[in-house]
Amino acid sequence: MIRKIVIDLSQICLLICLVSCGGGGSSGDGTPATPGTFSISGSIAGLTGTVVLQNNAGDNLSRAANGVFTFATPVSSAYAVTVLTQPAGKFCSVTNGSGTATANVANVAVNCVTNFTVGGTISGLSGTVVLRNNGGNDLSRNANGSFAFTTPIDDLSAYNVTVLTQPAGQVCSVSNGSGTLAGVNITNVLVACSDPSLDPGPALGSRPLNATCLAVPRPGAQTVDLAFPLLDLRLDPGDRLTGLKQLPGNNDFWYVADRAGRLLRFAADANVTSATIALDIRNRIDPPLTLGEGGLLGFAFSPDFVTDGAVYVSYRSAGRSRISR
């Protein structure tokens, strides 16, 4: 009798142990456990509107408020968090967004900032023009009408629209192309394209009444070729060029002056794209935008430049016209 009772108690103990050891294969909260997988989460800041995030090009996650987020699908190795849909009027970027998970990841950061687009209108275009903003985000257009660069920029940031590639047989110029964002999209950049042929100017429609006065022959049509179509001198708004020269006996480089006070040098190459500063006197001149004759007005190289290296500059300083060597 005693022996039988002992056997029954052992069987009861075995049943209790099986139950307590989780033989059903579930976690404590009732969710099936998946060994070797990890959650991907982080936080969002600066959001207004709705942003849609992705992990590994899927598992879309929509959020309309700042705070903590967690993707629904855990991963077993690599993860890559990206923004699928930006919120209206905002640009969200991801940091700590990719890697290989060996534990739960909780430090993905999504930061959203207010940003705006830069664009305007193209007119007179008959080919293909390539525009750029702030030295990048190249935009190709082959039709007149409105345009906008694809990459928005932060509020209070500077923008500078230039022509990277001119259309065949045309020259396009940009106006209202630079400035600083001030809480609104930029839509007033104007790109005007035209044939480079020059207007011959007012014609001599009739001879003077004085028969003894000889009028000059009527001028014929003239054309002009753009010598450096890719050159971007990055002039300040309202600035202008005041001189263009080469060194005596050296035609490898051109030197050009602007009213802001710079003497710029660039290679005598039709494909040149940029210039370097050879002389800078901006801290010595009257601001060109505040005086009718302000700024750097002209320059000349010494005839003996090879030996003395002298450059003569004409400019306004302290309200007076000056020539310095």
Buried (B, 14 or more C-beta within 10 A) or exposed (E): EEEEEEEEEEEEEEEEEEEEEEEEEEEEEEEEEEEEEBBBBBBBEBBBBBBBBBBBEEBEBEBEEBEEBBBEEBBEEEBBBEBEBBBEBBBBEBEEBBBEBEEEBBEBBBBBBBBBBBBBBBEBBBBBBBBBBBEEBEBEBEEBEEBBBEEBBEBEEEBBBBBBBBBEEBBBEBEBBBBEBEEEBBBEBBBBBEEEEEEEEEEEEEEEEEEEEEEEEEEEEEEEEEEBBBBBBBBBEEBEEBBEBEBEEEEEBBBBBBBBBBBBBBBEEEEBEEBEEBBEBBEBBBEBEEEEEBBBBEBBBBEEBEEEEEBEBBBBEEEEEEEEE
